[in-house]
Each structure stands twice: as C-alpha cells, then as structure tokens.
Amino acid sequence: MSVPNAHLGPSRLLRGWGRTVPTSATMVPLLDPERVRHAVLTADRGVLGRGLGRSYGDGAQNSGGVIADGPSAIGVTSFDPDLGRVSVKAGTSLDQLMEWFVPLGWFVPVTPGTRQVTVGGAIAADIHGKNHHQAGSWCNHVEAFRIMIGSGDVINVSVATDPDLFWATAGGMGLTGVILEADIRMKKIETSRLVVDTDRAKDLDAVMDLMVTGDAEYDYSVAWIDLAATGAQLGRSVLDRGRFATVNELPSKMRPDPLAFVSNSLATVPGIFPSGLLNKLTVRAFNELWFRKAPEKRRDSVQSITQFFHPLDLVGDWNRIYGPRGFLQWQYVVPDSATEVVRQTIEELSSTGVSSFLAVLKRFGAGNEGHLSFPEAGWTLALDIPIGDQRLGPMLDRLDETVVGAGGRIYLAKDSRVRAELMPAMYPRLEQWRSVKARVDPKTRFQSDLGRRLGLC
Ligand SMILES: Cc1cc2nc3c(=O)[nH]c(=O)nc-3n(C[C@H](O)[C@H](O)[C@H](O)COP(=O)(O)OP(=O)(O)OC[C@H]3O[C@@H](n4cnc5c(N)ncnc54)[C@H](O)[C@@H]3O)c2cc1C
C-alpha cells in the first residue's frame, strides 16, 4: 500500500463482481467532499465514484486513478413519511434502505437481483428489476441528486433543473461526476411478504407465451431458464410472478408483525474453489434438480423479500464459486420484433455447452430518456459464464453483432468485453451523452477502465 498524497487514501486492488481484470486505484472517502474535490481537480488519471462493486466488469474500476469510495457515505438526511420521499447519501445500500424503511411500510421502487448495491451505483447503472414492465428503472423514481462535476462544484440536478445532465447521469456509469446524495420516491407496502405464482414452462415458446399474455397482471415477473436443456426442451423455464401481499393475505401467524424484515446472509463461499469445479456435468445436474424441484403450477405462495428478490444474497461472496479466473455476465435486450434472437442465442449457448447456472429472462416495458440507460421495451436475457473456454470470446463477439443487428444492446453494468465500435449502434443517444459529458467535464476528470475501453472518456 502507498500513500501518495495527504488528501488521498491508500491504493487498493479493485475488481468487479466477476473477479476478472483487477486494477489498482487510490481511495478517497465519498464522505469527505473536500478530499473528493481535491482529487477531481488534481488526479492525473481522473476520479470515479464506486459503490459496492456489484457491477460485473470494469465499470467501477479506475486503473492508476482515484476512486471515491461510496460505502464511506451512508445515511438518511431527510424523510417525508407521507410521500415516502427519502434523501440519502449515495453510499447507502438498498439493503440498508430496506432494513430502515420496510418496517415503516416503504420498499425501494426497483430492486436488482441483489440488494447489496448502493444508491450511487443504482443511478449510474439506472438499474432495473423484475417490475420494469410496470415501474420502469431506478432513475424513473429519482427526484434529484447532488453531483460533483469537473469544476469541483456540487450541483443539485433534477429533470426540471437540468434534464440533459439528469439523463446523461442515469446509466452514465459514473462518468458525468461523483454523486453525493439523492432524493428517491419509495413504494408503499402493507406487508413485507409477496404473493407469488409459479409456472414451470416446458420450452421457450411456452414461457414466452405465458409472459406476453400474463405479465401485465403482476407487479414483478422473472423466468429462470435452464440453459443446459437442448432439443425439444430448449428454453425450459420456471416463471415466478408476484406482488406485495396485503395484511389479509398473510397467514395468521405473520399478521401481528406484517412488516417484519430480516436482512442476513447465511453462508459464505470460501475462496478456495478451483476453476473447473463448475463443469458441464455439475451445471447440468444442478439445472435438472432445480427444474424438477419447482412446482409445475403453484398459486398464492407467500414469500419473503429475500426468497423472492434476492435468493443469491443468502450466500455471501457466491461469485467465488467460479474459481480464481472469475466469470462474466452477458446481458442483452432486444425489441419484440427480434424475438427470434432470444431463441437463436439460447440455442447457440446451449449447443456449445457453455457452463452457465440459471439464465434469467425478463420482459422490459418502455425505456426512459437516459442516454446510456440499458432497458428498452422487449426481451432481456442475462447469464453468467465462467472464464476459460477458448470459444467463448469469438462466440460472444458474434452474438453481440446479432443482438445489435436486431436493434438491441448490451448492459454496460454487466459488461467486461463488448467492442467499442458497437457503442453508437447500441446507444443511439451516445452523441447527446458526449456533449453533456463535455459540458460538465471538459477536462475529462471522470474516468474508468470501462470508459477508456469503450471510448467514453
Ligand atoms: C447478483 C447480482 C444481481 C444483479 N441483478 C441485477 C438486476 O437484476 N438488474 C440490474 O439492473 N442490475 C443487476 N446487477 C448489477 C448491479 O445492480 C449494478 O451493477 C449496480 O450498479 C451495482 O451497484 P454498486 O453500488 O455495487 O456499484 P458499483 O458496481 O460499485 O459501480 C457501478 C457503477 O456505478 C458508478 N457509481 C457508483 N457509485 C457512484 C457514485 N457515488 N457516483 C457516481 N458514480 C457511481 C460506478 O462508477 C460504476 O460505473 C446485479 C449484480 C449482481 C452481483
């Protein structure tokens, strides 16, 4: 560890959740805006806000530069209990928001598959959840945020005061400035439980049909696809859909404390898993077991927030299971007109025998105005793939082109490898984003490994 400057902290080796390509950066606490400002005005390789490092690739890394460390800045600065409007420091996690506000009857407006993400990370990736078709993405529920821009000034930004900067920051992967605080509209809930319907679908057509015809009746919907299934079973899935329960829907023993919320992780994966432990056979066996264990059709099962939204959070550091080489996540969205691309990509991945645990299929509603925001109406598929198979890179490059050719795009918060030349086609508002970046950051003070890789800074 080195301490290069009294304003800066020690240097740290940082990874994304996929644990590939670690790089070092000097840390400053987000809690101390003066030190962040000093870094913004002086750092040679720029500054980047970082949350809990749950983006999979290099989005929250800044090799040789400075990182403003989000989790140093936690807490609520104001709360309106009538409107559910909360102002929080950007390093506050969704887990903490749930711990503090679920017992008061308020839930986060959007949650990803883990609640170990910060408010700053949620804005910078404009994260989506199982309710995108009903509620849009995270930044649709952000009223304003305070952000430090390239001059070192902190400004309050809302859609009313500066729509361009608001929408360039929503999904802008930290490259428009360091977010210090945000005002969010929470969602009112009567209980902390969900009423969930589950359907086992025998193939891809069956699950897509269920989603197209039925998702509108549910607040939340997600399908877990068995990528190991091929032939007539290609795309077989378990579809979980639900909404928050009313008090009357709870079993009587839960009614005295309808908003009870327990936040815990039960087990931690040790850091000793060799690469290769997850192979075709283990993954196939896991998928088979998981598919068989799901009920063929179940209605009105009452589930906790963790069971329904965040089952992976029950195992701390589960990303180590892929071994020291790490893994990548590939997530794309394509419009409804390109439904065939979903089949084509699943077919190709299944037939290559890529060892992926469950893949996730969701339907998005309309996207928002975020220049680099990922969601657009259509189908989104996300899957984890361990690093190691030589065929993987060329295959994903080819599939990226199929996705982009169909009018789709790759999710930057999950990405570690997409080619820069695809950016303008994937994100048609890129030039608009660049002009906002040039306005608020003319000296390119905000940089990241992802930004350099994709020509964004
Ligand atoms: C198990 C798992 C499931 C997931 N499921 C989903 C899902 O369903 N939907 C979804 O959308 N995403 C999902 N994700 C991805 C995750 O929600 C995003 O990557 C999110 O941005 C991570 O938040 P973080 O606080 O860890 O941010 P980091 O990963 O630390 O950073 C992400 C980006 O935010 C920027 N950033 C962070 N803090 C600040 C700040 N204060 N100021 C400016 N920029 C900042 C960083 O520079 C970086 O570009 C999942 C991730 C995991 C590990």
Ligand as a Chemical Component Dictionary entry (heavy atoms), coordinates in Angstrom:
data_LIG
# 
_chem_comp.id                   LIG 
_chem_comp.type                 NON-POLYMER 
_chem_comp.pdbx_formal_charge   0 
_chem_comp.three_letter_code    LIG 
# 
loop_
_chem_comp_atom.comp_id 
_chem_comp_atom.atom_id 
_chem_comp_atom.alt_atom_id 
_chem_comp_atom.type_symbol 
_chem_comp_atom.charge 
_chem_comp_atom.model_Cartn_x 
_chem_comp_atom.model_Cartn_y 
_chem_comp_atom.model_Cartn_z 
_chem_comp_atom.pdbx_ordinal 
LIG C1  C1  C 0 -26.144 -10.953 -8.075  1  
LIG C2  C2  C 0 -26.340 -9.712  -8.874  2  
LIG C3  C3  C 0 -27.568 -9.472  -9.443  3  
LIG C4  C4  C 0 -27.786 -8.314  -10.179 4  
LIG N1  N1  N 0 -29.026 -8.118  -10.718 5  
LIG C5  C5  C 0 -29.267 -7.000  -11.411 6  
LIG C6  C6  C 0 -30.565 -6.730  -11.923 7  
LIG O1  O1  O 0 -31.489 -7.517  -11.771 8  
LIG N2  N2  N 0 -30.761 -5.561  -12.574 9  
LIG C7  C7  C 0 -29.756 -4.618  -12.735 10 
LIG O2  O2  O 0 -30.003 -3.557  -13.315 11 
LIG N3  N3  N 0 -28.515 -4.855  -12.264 12 
LIG C8  C8  C 0 -28.256 -6.004  -11.604 13 
LIG N4  N4  N 0 -26.999 -6.231  -11.091 14 
LIG C9  C9  C 0 -25.957 -5.206  -11.330 15 
LIG C10 C10 C 0 -25.947 -4.093  -10.275 16 
LIG O3  O3  O 0 -27.244 -3.733  -9.896  17 
LIG C11 C11 C 0 -25.284 -2.845  -10.845 18 
LIG O4  O4  O 0 -24.034 -3.138  -11.384 19 
LIG C12 C12 C 0 -25.123 -1.724  -9.810  20 
LIG O5  O5  O 0 -24.644 -0.575  -10.473 21 
LIG C13 C13 C 0 -24.146 -2.114  -8.714  22 
LIG O6  O6  O 0 -24.158 -1.112  -7.702  23 
LIG P1  P1  P 0 -22.862 -0.853  -6.822  24 
LIG O7  O7  O 0 -23.224 0.060   -5.725  25 
LIG O8  O8  O 0 -22.223 -2.134  -6.446  26 
LIG O9  O9  O 0 -21.973 -0.053  -7.861  27 
LIG P2  P2  P 0 -20.525 -0.377  -8.444  28 
LIG O10 O10 O 0 -20.541 -1.705  -9.078  29 
LIG O11 O11 O 0 -19.510 -0.100  -7.413  30 
LIG O12 O12 O 0 -20.482 0.748   -9.585  31 
LIG C14 C14 C 0 -21.340 0.640   -10.697 32 
LIG C15 C15 C 0 -21.273 1.951   -11.490 33 
LIG O13 O13 O 0 -21.797 2.995   -10.688 34 
LIG C16 C16 C 0 -20.869 4.054   -10.584 35 
LIG N5  N5  N 0 -21.031 4.652   -9.259  36 
LIG C17 C17 C 0 -21.144 4.011   -8.074  37 
LIG N6  N6  N 0 -21.270 4.909   -7.085  38 
LIG C18 C18 C 0 -21.224 6.132   -7.653  39 
LIG C19 C19 C 0 -21.294 7.474   -7.160  40 
LIG N7  N7  N 0 -21.445 7.748   -5.864  41 
LIG N8  N8  N 0 -21.203 8.487   -8.041  42 
LIG C20 C20 C 0 -21.072 8.245   -9.375  43 
LIG N9  N9  N 0 -20.994 7.018   -9.898  44 
LIG C21 C21 C 0 -21.073 5.969   -9.050  45 
LIG C22 C22 C 0 -19.520 3.395   -10.800 46 
LIG O14 O14 O 0 -18.562 4.344   -11.273 47 
LIG C23 C23 C 0 -19.836 2.344   -11.831 48 
LIG O15 O15 O 0 -19.803 2.902   -13.113 49 
LIG C24 C24 C 0 -26.745 -7.363  -10.347 50 
LIG C25 C25 C 0 -25.492 -7.603  -9.773  51 
LIG C26 C26 C 0 -25.288 -8.769  -9.031  52 
LIG C27 C27 C 0 -23.942 -9.000  -8.419  53 
# 
loop_
_chem_comp_bond.comp_id 
_chem_comp_bond.atom_id_1 
_chem_comp_bond.atom_id_2 
_chem_comp_bond.value_order 
_chem_comp_bond.pdbx_ordinal 
LIG C1  C2  SING 1  
LIG C2  C3  SING 2  
LIG C2  C26 DOUB 3  
LIG C3  C4  DOUB 4  
LIG C4  N1  SING 5  
LIG C4  C24 SING 6  
LIG N1  C5  DOUB 7  
LIG C5  C6  SING 8  
LIG C5  C8  SING 9  
LIG C6  O1  DOUB 10 
LIG C6  N2  SING 11 
LIG N2  C7  SING 12 
LIG C7  O2  DOUB 13 
LIG C7  N3  SING 14 
LIG N3  C8  DOUB 15 
LIG C8  N4  SING 16 
LIG N4  C9  SING 17 
LIG N4  C24 SING 18 
LIG C9  C10 SING 19 
LIG C10 O3  SING 20 
LIG C10 C11 SING 21 
LIG C11 O4  SING 22 
LIG C11 C12 SING 23 
LIG C12 O5  SING 24 
LIG C12 C13 SING 25 
LIG C13 O6  SING 26 
LIG O6  P1  SING 27 
LIG P1  O7  DOUB 28 
LIG P1  O8  SING 29 
LIG P1  O9  SING 30 
LIG O9  P2  SING 31 
LIG P2  O10 DOUB 32 
LIG P2  O11 SING 33 
LIG P2  O12 SING 34 
LIG O12 C14 SING 35 
LIG C14 C15 SING 36 
LIG C15 O13 SING 37 
LIG C15 C23 SING 38 
LIG O13 C16 SING 39 
LIG C16 N5  SING 40 
LIG C16 C22 SING 41 
LIG N5  C17 SING 42 
LIG N5  C21 SING 43 
LIG C17 N6  DOUB 44 
LIG N6  C18 SING 45 
LIG C18 C19 SING 46 
LIG C18 C21 DOUB 47 
LIG C19 N7  SING 48 
LIG C19 N8  DOUB 49 
LIG N8  C20 SING 50 
LIG C20 N9  DOUB 51 
LIG N9  C21 SING 52 
LIG C22 O14 SING 53 
LIG C22 C23 SING 54 
LIG C23 O15 SING 55 
LIG C24 C25 DOUB 56 
LIG C25 C26 SING 57 
LIG C26 C27 SING 58 
# 
